[in-house]
């Protein structure tokens, strides 16, 4: 629900959706029209179709993948979602690059990388992989910290370099000091 949609809009839908479909089996057994109806007003309806298809696959196999590569095989699951689910739900060592993380990585390590190009995104994902701690539990904390850093300190509107715990290693911060 949060893909391309602010939390403030999702909040009212999320509780109702979970009340109607409290588990994967209930969602998988639901008619597609009922799932779409529960999503009505959120937009991006492919997300509802993908979630429904995903629930059917998981219910059929009785197994939810925990590996990012296996998660990517599920309908509607891209690299970020696969990394986030593997890291946050299963404490697997998995990189993730959302908008906030991309901003932090670009400013800190690759100021010339263009996030809008495939080459730039590939570079940021490679950096994210290189920075990952060895254990899944540490990767969980690392990923959360990067997301929070981008959301609260290294924001799109303003880089608060004076508050940043990694400013001494930041390529953009060093350029500002020159």
Buried (B, 14 or more C-beta within 10 A) or exposed (E): BEBEBEEEBBEEBBEEBEEBBEEBBEBBEBEEEBBBEBBEEBEEEEBBBBBBBBBBBBBEEEEBBBEBEBBBEBBBBEBBBBBBBBBBEBBBBBBBBBEBBBBBBBBBBBEEBEBEEEEBBEBBBEBBEEBBEEEBEEBBEBBEBBBEBBBEBBBEEEBEBEEBEBBEEBEBBBEEEE
